[in-house]
Amino acid sequence: MAGHSKFKNIQFRKGAQDKKRSKLFSKLSRDITLAAKQGVPDPSANARLRLAITNARAESMPRDNIERAIKKAQGADTDNFEDVRYEGFGPGGIGVIVEVLTDNRNRAASSIRTAFNKSGGNLGESGSVAFMFDRLGQITYPPAAGSDDAVMEAAIEAGAEDVESDEDGHVIYTAFEDLGAVIEALEASLGPAKSTAVIWKPKTLTPVETETATSLFKLIDVLDDDDDVQNVWTNVDLTEEQMATLAG
């Protein structure tokens, strides 16, 4: 385990924090509904549903919203939704993975291709970018969960692959197929996680000039505004100064 590396994978997620919170709740509701539809409406017997509910609670989504999303799975209007992954290259050749949940694949593909083209990037074939990333489970805990060493020890015992700790908390990575088991083991030693997710973590990061980073963020904003888009991942490497500039 590497541990304490301070590395933070940059995940651009719809509705992050104070931006477009209503869209975030909409996205989380859709996740919950689809998870309940594809499995059973009981989170104790449906790992994907349990994960979706945990993420909704981490974003302070009201309990009533969660329950309505589960009940909605009994309807027929969720039958046509499908998960689709698009891969491409943004400004500066930065790898971009776009996760979509849509009821119209043609509409989604057209919108995403247009976004890439207008940014100076291009949409690639399946597999053209994913090989530069690892598909992992990510489990986060607040600083109060324990010391760096205590969390590291708990993660090792749970079968996790890596831990990164800093003043903001602890991020634990695990193999995608081990996520459910590691979550349960960590709950026994550290309590409930702050959030859990399945992520695309870049194997290496690519630095860019600030001008290129600005263009890349414009692409991400366009994608983020698309109702079909769930998550956007990149392998861009930004300095603290660049992040401050882009934050405005």
DOTOR-627141 format. One line per 2 residues: number of its first residue (from 1); their letters; for each residue x, z, y of N, C-alpha, C, CB. Coordinates in steps of 0.1 Angstrom, whole numbers. Glycine has a CB too. Example, Ala and Ser with C-alpha at 12.3 -4.5 7.8 and 13.67 -1.06 7.14 Angstrom:
1> as> 132/78/-57/123/78/-45/132/78/-33/113/90/-45; 128/71/-22/137/71/-11/129/79/0/141/57/-6
***
This chain:
1> ma> 8/0/-12/0/0/0/9/0/13/-9/12/0; 5/-8/22/13/-9/34/10/3/43/10/-22/42
3> gh> -2/5/47/-6/17/55/0/18/69/-3/29/47; -7/23/78/-1/26/91/5/13/98/9/36/90
5> sk> 1/2/95/7/-11/100/2/-14/114/4/-22/91; -9/-8/118/-15/-10/131/-21/-24/132/-5/-8/142
7> fk> -21/-32/122/-27/-45/122/-42/-44/123/-23/-54/110; -47/-53/132/-62/-53/134/-66/-67/132/-67/-47/147
9> ni> -73/-70/121/-79/-84/120/-89/-86/131/-85/-86/106; -88/-98/137/-98/-101/148/-110/-107/142/-91/-110/158
11> qf> -121/-100/142/-134/-105/137/-143/-106/149/-140/-95/127; -148/-118/151/-157/-121/162/-171/-121/156/-154/-134/169
13> rk> -179/-111/159/-191/-109/152/-203/-110/162/-192/-96/144; -213/-117/158/-225/-118/166/-230/-104/171/-236/-125/159
15> ga> -232/-104/184/-238/-92/190/-229/-80/191/-250/-88/183; -216/-81/190/-207/-70/190/-209/-61/202/-192/-75/189
17> qd> -210/-48/199/-211/-37/208/-223/-40/218/-198/-35/216; -219/-42/231/-229/-42/241/-234/-56/244/-224/-37/254
19> kk> -229/-66/236/-233/-80/239/-245/-84/230/-221/-90/237; -256/-89/235/-267/-94/228/-271/-85/216/-263/-108/222
21> rs> -274/-73/219/-278/-63/209/-290/-67/201/-280/-50/215; -299/-74/208/-312/-78/201/-308/-88/190/-322/-83/211
23> kl> -299/-97/193/-295/-107/183/-287/-100/172/-286/-118/190; -280/-90/175/-273/-83/164/-283/-77/154/-264/-72/170
25> fs> -294/-70/160/-304/-65/151/-311/-75/143/-314/-57/160; -313/-87/149/-320/-98/142/-311/-103/131/-322/-110/152
27> kl> -298/-104/133/-289/-108/122/-289/-97/111/-275/-110/128; -288/-85/115/-288/-74/105/-300/-74/97/-285/-61/111
29> sr> -312/-76/103/-325/-76/97/-325/-87/86/-336/-78/107; -320/-99/90/-320/-110/81/-311/-107/69/-315/-123/88
31> di> -300/-101/71/-291/-97/60/-298/-88/50/-278/-90/66; -305/-78/56/-313/-68/47/-324/-75/40/-319/-57/56
33> tl> -331/-84/46/-342/-91/40/-337/-100/28/-350/-99/50; -327/-107/31/-322/-116/21/-316/-109/9/-311/-126/27
35> aa> -309/-97/12/-303/-89/1/-314/-84/-8/-295/-78/7; -325/-79/-1/-337/-74/-9/-343/-85/-17/-347/-67/0
37> kq> -344/-97/-11/-350/-108/-17/-343/-113/-30/-352/-120/-8; -330/-113/-29/-321/-118/-40/-319/-108/-51/-308/-122/-34
39> gv> -322/-95/-48/-320/-85/-58/-333/-77/-59/-309/-75/-55; -332/-64/-58/-344/-55/-58/-344/-47/-45/-344/-45/-70
41> pd> -356/-43/-40/-357/-36/-27/-351/-21/-28/-371/-36/-23; -345/-17/-38/-339/-4/-39/-324/-4/-37/-342/2/-53
43> ps> -319/1/-26/-305/0/-23/-296/7/-34/-302/6/-10; -301/17/-41/-293/23/-51/-291/14/-63/-300/36/-56
45> an> -299/4/-65/-297/-6/-76/-293/-20/-71/-310/-6/-84; -291/-21/-58/-287/-34/-52/-276/-32/-42/-300/-40/-44
47> ar> -264/-36/-47/-251/-33/-39/-251/-41/-26/-239/-37/-48; -256/-53/-26/-256/-61/-14/-266/-55/-4/-260/-76/-17
49> lr> -277/-50/-8/-287/-44/1/-281/-31/6/-300/-41/-6; -275/-23/-2/-269/-11/2/-258/-13/13/-262/-3/-10
51> la> -250/-24/11/-240/-28/21/-247/-32/34/-232/-39/16; -258/-40/33/-265/-44/46/-271/-32/53/-276/-54/42
53> it> -276/-23/46/-282/-11/53/-272/-3/59/-290/-3/42; -260/-1/52/-249/7/58/-245/1/71/-238/8/48
55> na> -243/-12/71/-239/-19/84/-249/-18/95/-236/-34/81; -262/-18/91/-272/-17/101/-272/-3/107/-286/-20/95
57> ra> -270/7/99/-270/21/104/-257/23/113/-270/31/92; -246/16/109/-234/17/117/-236/12/131/-223/10/111
59> es> -246/3/133/-249/-3/146/-261/4/152/-251/-18/145; -265/16/147/-276/24/152/-289/16/152/-273/28/166
61> mp> -291/8/142/-304/1/140/-314/11/136/-302/-11/130; -326/12/142/-336/21/139/-341/20/124/-348/19/148
63> rd> -345/32/119/-349/32/105/-361/23/103/-352/47/101; -370/23/112/-382/15/111/-379/0/110/-392/17/123
65> ni> -369/-4/117/-364/-18/116/-359/-22/102/-354/-21/127; -352/-12/97/-346/-14/84/-357/-15/73/-336/-3/80
67> er> -367/-6/74/-378/-6/64/-386/-19/65/-386/6/66; -388/-23/78/-396/-36/79/-388/-48/73/-399/-38/94
69> ai> -375/-48/75/-367/-59/70/-368/-59/54/-353/-57/74; -368/-47/48/-369/-47/34/-383/-52/29/-367/-32/29
71> kk> -393/-47/36/-407/-51/32/-409/-67/34/-417/-44/41; -402/-72/44/-403/-86/47/-399/-95/35/-396/-90/59
73> aq> -390/-89/27/-385/-97/15/-396/-101/5/-375/-88/8; -408/-94/6/-419/-97/-3/-426/-110/1/-428/-86/-3
75> ga> -423/-115/14/-430/-127/19/-423/-139/13/-430/-127/34; -429/-151/16/-424/-163/11/-415/-170/22/-435/-173/7
77> dt> -414/-165/34/-407/-172/44/-392/-171/44/-412/-167/58; -387/-163/34/-373/-162/32/-367/-170/21/-369/-147/29
79> dn> -376/-178/14/-371/-185/2/-361/-196/6/-383/-191/-4; -362/-202/18/-354/-214/21/-341/-211/27/-362/-223/29
81> fe> -338/-198/29/-325/-195/36/-313/-195/26/-326/-181/42; -302/-200/30/-290/-201/22/-278/-198/30/-289/-215/16
83> dv> -268/-192/23/-255/-189/29/-246/-201/28/-248/-177/21; -240/-205/39/-231/-216/40/-219/-212/48/-238/-229/47
85> ry> -207/-217/43/-195/-215/50/-189/-228/55/-184/-208/40; -185/-228/68/-179/-239/74/-165/-236/78/-187/-244/86
87> eg> -156/-245/77/-142/-243/80/-137/-254/89/-133/-242/67; -128/-250/99/-123/-260/108/-111/-255/116/-134/-265/117
89> fg> -107/-263/125/-95/-259/133/-100/-260/148/-83/-269/131; -97/-249/155/-100/-248/169/-89/-252/177/-104/-233/172
91> pg> -89/-250/190/-78/-253/199/-65/-247/194/-81/-249/213; -54/-255/195/-41/-250/191/-40/-250/176/-39/-236/196
93> gi> -49/-256/169/-48/-257/154/-52/-243/147/-35/-261/150; -58/-234/155/-62/-221/149/-72/-223/138/-67/-212/160
95> gv> -70/-217/127/-80/-217/116/-93/-209/120/-74/-212/103; -104/-215/117/-117/-208/120/-126/-209/108/-124/-215/133
97> iv> -132/-198/104/-142/-198/93/-155/-193/100/-137/-188/82; -166/-201/97/-179/-197/103/-188/-195/91/-184/-209/112
99> ev> -194/-183/91/-204/-179/80/-218/-181/86/-202/-165/75; -226/-188/79/-239/-192/84/-250/-187/74/-240/-207/86
101> lt> -261/-183/79/-273/-181/71/-284/-189/77/-277/-165/70; -289/-199/71/-298/-209/77/-309/-214/68/-290/-221/82
103> dn> -320/-218/74/-330/-225/66/-330/-240/68/-344/-219/70; -320/-245/75/-318/-259/78/-303/-262/78/-326/-263/91
105> rn> -298/-266/67/-284/-269/66/-279/-280/75/-280/-272/52; -288/-291/77/-284/-302/85/-283/-298/100/-294/-313/84
107> ra> -292/-290/104/-292/-285/118/-280/-276/121/-305/-276/121; -277/-267/111/-265/-259/113/-252/-267/113/-264/-248/102
109> as> -251/-276/104/-239/-284/104/-237/-292/116/-239/-294/92; -247/-298/122/-247/-306/134/-243/-297/146/-260/-313/137
111> si> -248/-286/147/-245/-277/158/-231/-272/158/-255/-265/158; -226/-269/146/-212/-263/144/-202/-275/147/-210/-257/131
113> rt> -205/-286/142/-196/-298/144/-195/-301/159/-201/-310/136; -206/-301/165/-206/-304/180/-198/-293/187/-221/-304/185
115> af> -199/-281/184/-192/-270/190/-177/-272/188/-196/-256/185; -173/-275/177/-158/-278/174/-153/-290/182/-156/-280/159
117> nk> -161/-301/182/-157/-313/189/-155/-311/204/-167/-324/186; -165/-303/210/-165/-301/224/-153/-292/228/-178/-295/229
119> sg> -148/-284/219/-137/-275/222/-123/-281/220/-138/-262/214; -123/-293/215/-111/-300/212/-106/-297/198/-100/-295/222
121> gn> -115/-291/190/-111/-288/176/-118/-298/167/-115/-274/172; -118/-295/154/-125/-304/145/-129/-296/132/-116/-315/141
123> lg> -141/-299/127/-146/-293/115/-139/-299/103/-162/-295/115; -135/-291/94/-127/-296/82/-136/-296/70/-115/-288/80
125> es> -129/-299/59/-136/-299/46/-136/-285/40/-129/-309/36; -144/-282/30/-145/-269/24/-131/-267/17/-156/-269/13
127> gs> -125/-255/20/-112/-252/15/-100/-255/24/-110/-259/2; -103/-262/35/-92/-266/44/-86/-255/52/-97/-277/53
129> va> -94/-244/53/-89/-232/60/-89/-220/52/-98/-230/73; -98/-218/43/-100/-206/35/-87/-201/28/-111/-207/25
131> fm> -79/-211/24/-67/-207/17/-57/-199/25/-60/-220/11; -59/-199/38/-51/-192/47/-56/-177/49/-50/-199/61
133> fd> -67/-174/43/-73/-161/44/-74/-154/30/-86/-162/51; -76/-141/30/-79/-134/18/-94/-129/20/-69/-122/15
135> rl> -102/-130/9/-115/-125/9/-115/-111/4/-125/-134/0; -118/-101/13/-116/-87/10/-128/-79/14/-104/-82/17
137> gq> -129/-67/8/-138/-57/12/-131/-48/23/-143/-49/0; -139/-45/33/-133/-36/44/-142/-24/46/-132/-44/57
139> it> -136/-13/46/-143/0/47/-137/8/59/-143/8/34; -145/12/69/-139/19/80/-144/33/81/-142/11/93
141> yp> -135/42/85/-139/56/87/-134/60/101/-132/65/76; -141/69/108/-136/75/121/-124/84/119/-148/82/128
143> pa> -117/87/130/-105/96/129/-108/109/122/-99/98/142; -121/114/124/-124/127/119/-125/128/104/-138/131/125
145> ag> -125/116/97/-126/116/83/-114/123/76/-127/102/78; -103/124/83/-91/130/78/-78/125/84/-91/128/63
147> sd> -67/131/80/-54/127/85/-51/113/79/-43/137/82; -41/106/84/-37/94/79/-33/95/64/-25/88/87
149> da> -25/106/61/-21/108/48/-32/111/38/-10/120/47; -42/119/43/-53/123/35/-62/110/31/-62/133/41
151> vm> -64/102/41/-72/90/39/-64/80/30/-75/83/52; -51/79/32/-43/71/23/-44/75/9/-28/71/28
153> ea> -43/88/6/-43/94/-7/-57/91/-13/-41/109/-7; -68/93/-6/-81/90/-11/-83/76/-14/-92/95/0
155> ai> -77/67/-6/-79/53/-8/-71/48/-21/-73/45/4; -60/54/-23/-52/51/-35/-60/55/-47/-38/58/-35
157> ea> -65/67/-47/-73/73/-58/-85/64/-61/-77/87/-55; -91/59/-50/-103/51/-52/-100/36/-57/-110/50/-38
159> ga> -88/32/-57/-84/19/-61/-83/9/-50/-94/15/-71; -82/13/-38/-81/3/-27/-68/-3/-27/-84/10/-13
161> ed> -66/-14/-19/-54/-22/-18/-45/-18/-6/-57/-36/-18; -51/-14/5/-43/-12/17/-51/-3/27/-40/-25/23
163> ve> -44/4/35/-50/12/45/-42/10/58/-50/27/41; -50/9/69/-44/9/83/-51/19/91/-45/-5/89
165> sd> -42/28/97/-48/39/105/-41/39/119/-45/53/98; -50/42/129/-45/44/142/-54/54/149/-44/31/150
167> ed> -53/54/163/-61/64/170/-76/61/169/-57/64/184; -80/49/166/-94/45/165/-100/48/152/-95/30/168
169> gh> -92/51/142/-98/55/128/-90/48/117/-112/50/128; -96/47/106/-90/42/94/-97/29/89/-90/53/83
171> vi> -90/19/85/-95/7/79/-89/6/65/-92/-6/88; -98/5/55/-94/5/41/-98/-9/36/-100/16/33
173> yt> -88/-16/29/-91/-29/23/-91/-28/8/-80/-39/28; -100/-35/2/-100/-36/-12/-104/-50/-17/-111/-26/-17
175> af> -101/-52/-30/-104/-65/-35/-119/-67/-34/-99/-67/-50; -124/-79/-32/-138/-82/-30/-146/-77/-42/-140/-97/-28
177> ed> -141/-79/-54/-149/-75/-66/-149/-60/-68/-144/-82/-78; -140/-53/-61/-140/-38/-63/-147/-31/-52/-125/-34/-64
179> lg> -152/-38/-42/-158/-31/-30/-168/-20/-34/-164/-41/-21; -178/-23/-42/-188/-13/-46/-182/-1/-52/-198/-19/-55
181> av> -173/-2/-61/-167/9/-68/-159/18/-58/-159/5/-80; -151/11/-50/-143/18/-40/-151/26/-30/-133/8/-33
183> ie> -162/20/-25/-171/27/-16/-176/40/-22/-183/18/-12; -181/39/-35/-186/51/-41/-175/62/-43/-192/47/-55
185> al> -163/57/-47/-152/67/-49/-149/74/-35/-140/60/-55; -148/66/-25/-145/71/-12/-155/81/-6/-142/60/-2
187> ea> -168/78/-9/-179/86/-5/-178/100/-11/-192/80/-8; -173/101/-23/-171/113/-30/-160/122/-24/-168/111/-45
189> sl> -150/115/-18/-139/123/-12/-139/124/3/-126/117/-16; -144/114/10/-144/113/24/-157/114/31/-136/101/29
191> gp> -168/112/23/-181/111/28/-185/97/31/-182/119/41; -197/94/37/-202/81/40/-192/74/50/-216/81/45
193> ak> -190/61/47/-182/53/56/-189/50/69/-178/40/49; -181/47/80/-187/43/92/-193/29/91/-176/43/104
195> st> -186/20/84/-191/7/82/-184/1/70/-190/-2/94; -191/-9/63/-185/-16/52/-188/-31/54/-190/-11/38
197> av> -179/-40/49/-181/-54/51/-173/-62/42/-178/-58/66; -177/-74/40/-169/-84/33/-163/-93/43/-177/-92/22
199> iw> -150/-94/44/-143/-101/55/-134/-112/50/-135/-91/63; -130/-120/59/-119/-130/57/-107/-125/65/-123/-145/61
201> kp> -97/-120/59/-85/-115/66/-74/-125/65/-80/-101/59; -68/-130/76/-58/-140/76/-45/-135/70/-55/-144/90
203> kt> -39/-143/62/-26/-140/55/-15/-139/65/-23/-150/44; -15/-148/75/-6/-147/86/-13/-150/99/6/-157/84
205> lt> -8/-146/110/-15/-148/123/-7/-158/131/-16/-135/131; -14/-166/139/-7/-176/147/-8/-173/162/-14/-190/144
207> pv> 3/-172/169/2/-169/184/-1/-182/191/16/-163/188; -7/-180/203/-11/-192/211/-9/-188/226/-26/-196/209
209> et> -8/-198/234/-7/-196/249/-21/-191/253/-3/-209/256; -21/-185/265/-33/-179/270/-44/-190/273/-30/-171/283
211> et> -39/-201/278/-49/-212/280/-56/-217/268/-41/-224/287; -48/-218/257/-54/-221/244/-63/-210/239/-43/-224/233
213> at> -59/-198/241/-68/-187/237/-81/-187/244/-61/-173/239; -81/-191/257/-93/-192/265/-102/-202/260/-89/-195/280
215> sl> -97/-214/256/-105/-224/250/-111/-220/236/-97/-237/248; -103/-213/229/-107/-208/216/-119/-198/217/-96/-201/208
217> fk> -118/-190/227/-129/-180/229/-142/-187/234/-125/-170/240; -140/-198/241/-152/-205/245/-159/-211/233/-148/-217/255
219> li> -151/-216/224/-157/-221/211/-164/-210/204/-146/-227/202; -158/-198/203/-163/-187/196/-176/-182/203/-154/-175/195
221> dv> -177/-182/216/-189/-179/223/-200/-188/220/-187/-179/238; -197/-201/219/-208/-211/216/-213/-209/202/-202/-226/217
223> ld> -204/-207/192/-208/-204/179/-216/-191/178/-195/-203/169; -212/-181/185/-218/-168/185/-232/-169/190/-210/-158/193
225> dd> -235/-178/199/-248/-180/205/-258/-187/195/-248/-187/218; -253/-193/185/-261/-200/175/-268/-191/166/-252/-210/167
227> dd> -281/-192/165/-289/-182/157/-285/-183/143/-304/-185/159; -280/-194/138/-277/-195/124/-264/-188/120/-276/-210/120
229> vq> -255/-187/130/-242/-181/127/-242/-166/125/-232/-185/139; -236/-162/115/-235/-147/112/-222/-141/116/-237/-145/97
231> nv> -211/-148/112/-198/-143/115/-188/-154/118/-192/-134/104; -178/-152/126/-168/-161/129/-154/-154/127/-169/-167/143
233> wt> -145/-160/120/-132/-154/117/-121/-164/121/-131/-151/102; -110/-159/127/-99/-168/130/-86/-161/126/-99/-171/146
235> nv> -75/-169/126/-62/-163/124/-53/-163/136/-55/-171/113; -60/-162/148/-52/-162/160/-45/-148/163/-62/-165/172
237> dl> -34/-149/168/-26/-136/172/-26/-135/187/-12/-137/165; -31/-125/192/-32/-123/207/-24/-110/211/-46/-122/212
239> te> -17/-111/222/-10/-100/227/-21/-91/234/1/-104/237; -17/-78/237/-26/-70/245/-28/-75/259/-19/-56/246
241> eq> -19/-82/265/-21/-88/278/-31/-99/277/-7/-93/283; -30/-107/267/-40/-118/265/-54/-113/263/-36/-127/254
243> ma> -55/-102/255/-68/-96/252/-74/-91/265/-67/-85/242; -66/-85/273/-70/-79/286/-75/-90/295/-59/-71/293
245> tl> -68/-101/295/-71/-113/304/-85/-119/299/-60/-123/304; -86/-121/286/-98/-127/281/-110/-118/282/-96/-130/266
247> ag> -108/-105/282/-119/-95/284/-124/-95/298/-114/-81/280; -117/-101/307/-122/-103/320/-118/-94/331/-136/-103/320
***
